[in-house]
Amino acid sequence: MSFSSGVKDELAAIPILSPCCLLAQAYGLALFSRFFSYRSIVFSSEHELTARLFSENMKSLVSISPQYERKSQKTHTVRIKTAAERASVMELFGHSKTEPTLRLNRANLSDDCCFEAFLRGVFLACGTVTDPVKNYHIEFVVPHLKLSLDMVKLLNEMKFYPKRIVRKGSYVVYLKDSESIEDILTVMGATNSSLVLMGIKMHKNMRNKVNRKVNFETANLSKTVDASSRHIQAIELIESKTGLDALPEPLREAAEKRRDYPEKSLAELGRLFRKPISRSGVNHRLNKLVEIANKPEDQ
């Protein structure tokens, strides 16, 4: 089961206690369904519980018997069959035959709790959310331009601030910020799914932090190995030419320590000197050895 289906399972199972929230949820389901007009009311979904919820909401509100169909394993369709039944539904939600375009009727959202129930219905009708293991993305695919603008305005009022694009003739209202997705899932009532998302995000953040630390330490180790190799090559060259005894005492000690402890960092090496010195002091002496080794023999 996908993460999005799990969210819809959770939302579809939420009991509605107040008549105003039942109306708001049913309105979200109907308004953002496949067809919603006096000529045709058709709700279609790949999620069976959502289709059955739409049918039950319609029965509760207008005492009709919608026609439930299962056209394939993936598609569940609910139709309001007769013109009289469709008129009852449209009038219930305050829509008239003379409306030039389908718009959100705020009269169906009478209280703050109704906004949450309505948003739940909208998501069940046309929403999807990406598995947070892969990406952070929630969207509502809206069939009408003005309705998508109404949706954006509503979400802005709820402090979500979505973006909108056109995709294959539909208007997609979406959010990609993980915290906004957590919040909107919680507002709709999918608190368990929101907690799952938070847990996945924490795991991803921790894994990324560990990876950054490992990469940093690996890079530092690589630098240490490269520098040590360069220093030892210089020391061996000096030893073959003049011998280490020809070096001044501070350089001779640095050469011997680096030769004997090639795996040590500069700071660790500095603590091994008879009189411990700083990392920069060790680096200065070793670089001086590299200069001596690269110096032409006639100079």
Secondary structure, 3 states (H helix, E strand, C coil): CCHHHHHHHHHHCCCCCCHHHHHHHHHHHHHCCCEECCCCEEEEECCHHHHHHHHHHHHHHHCCCCEEEECCCCCEEEECCCHHHHHHHHHHCCCCCCCCCCCCCHHHCCCHHHHHHHHHHHHHHHEEECCCCCCCCEEEEECCHHHHHHHHHHHHHCCCCCEEEEECCEEEEEECCHHHHHHHHHHHCCHHHHHHHHHHHHHHHHHHHHHHHHHHHHHHHHHHHHHHHHHHHHHHHHHHHCCHHHCCHHHHHHHHHHHHCCCCCHHHHHCCCCCCCCHHHHHHHHHHHHHHHHCCCCC
